Structure formats: C-alpha cells, structure tokens
C-alpha cells in the first residue's frame, strides 16, 4: 500500500470517503450498483452507507421507475470536494 493511501485511510474510512468522491467525480447518472463496483464493495454495504449519507443530507435518491439515481446535495458536494482535495494533498 502506498504511503499516501495509507495516511488517507488513517483520517477517513476508505469506502464511505471513496463512495462520496466517486459520486462527486461521476459524469453520468449514478446508481448504487455502479458505485459498489467502482469502489470494490458489496452492494448491500454500499446501500447501508448511502442510507446514512442520506440521513446526513449528503446525498439524495431520485426514483426513476425501478431505479434510484444518486445525486449529491449542496452539503454533500462541499464535503466530497474537501475529501477529494485532502486525498490529492496526501
């Protein structure tokens, strides 16, 4: 493991942080299953994290038919920007 990744994981839980950053950097509509693959995590674990993030007003779910599209709230965007910046500095 690279030193900068190791120190990043000291400050942040890797999966939730990368989930938020992945959503922030996404150019297309994003679904929980796509994020799970992107961060190498189980779908059920991602959904659990996303539900907590929704309670904290970091993300919102938009139901389109059977699919739920994920979007960052204003607060979520600000947090994701900060995490992404910290990750790049480390």
C-alpha positions in Angstrom: 0.0 0.0 0.0 1.4 3.4 -0.9 2.2 5.7 2.0 -0.2 8.4 0.8 -3.1 6.0 0.6 -2.2 4.6 4.0 -2.2 8.0 5.6 -5.5 8.9 3.9 -7.1 5.8 5.4 -5.9 7.0 8.9 -8.1 10.1 8.6 -11.0 8.7 6.6 -12.8 5.4 6.4 -11.9 4.4 2.8 -15.1 3.0 1.4 -17.5 5.8 2.5 -15.0 8.5 1.5 -14.4 7.0 -1.9 -18.1 6.5 -2.4 -18.7 10.2 -1.9 -15.7 11.1 -4.1 -16.8 8.6 -6.8 -20.3 10.2 -6.8 -18.7 13.7 -6.9 -16.4 12.7 -9.9 -19.2 10.9 -11.8 -20.1 12.5 -15.1 -23.2 10.3 -15.7 -26.3 9.3 -13.7 -25.0 7.1 -10.9 -26.6 4.1 -9.3 -25.6 2.2 -6.1 -24.6 -0.9 -8.0 -22.2 1.1 -10.2 -20.6 2.7 -7.2 -20.3 -0.7 -5.5 -18.3 -1.9 -8.4 -16.2 1.2 -8.6 -15.0 1.1 -5.0 -14.9 -2.8 -4.9 -17.6 -3.2 -2.2 -20.7 -5.2 -1.8 -24.0 -3.7 -3.0 -25.6 -4.2 0.4 -22.7 -2.4 2.2 -22.9 0.5 -0.2 -26.7 0.8 0.3 -26.2 0.9 4.1 -23.6 3.7 3.7 -25.8 5.6 1.3 -28.7 5.4 3.7 -26.6 7.0 6.4 -25.4 9.7 4.0 -29.0 10.4 3.0 -29.9 10.9 6.7 -26.9 13.3 7.0 -28.2 15.3 4.0 -25.1 14.4 1.9 -27.0 12.6 -1.0 -30.5 12.2 -2.3 -32.2 9.4 -4.1 -34.3 10.2 -7.2 -36.5 7.3 -8.1 -36.9 6.8 -11.9 -39.1 3.7 -12.5 -37.4 0.9 -10.6 -34.0 2.7 -10.5 -32.8 5.1 -7.9 -30.4 7.7 -9.2 -28.0 9.2 -6.7 -27.1 12.9 -6.5 -25.1 14.9 -4.1 -26.8 17.6 -2.2 -25.1 21.0 -1.8 -23.6 19.9 1.5 -22.5 16.6 0.0 -20.8 18.3 -2.8 -18.9 20.5 -0.4 -17.8 17.5 1.7 -16.8 15.5 -1.3 -14.7 18.4 -2.6 -12.9 18.6 0.7 -12.3 14.8 0.9 -11.0 14.8 -2.7 -8.7 17.8 -2.1 -7.3 16.1 1.1 -6.8 12.8 -0.8 -4.8 14.7 -3.5 -2.7 16.5 -1.0 -1.8 13.3 0.8 
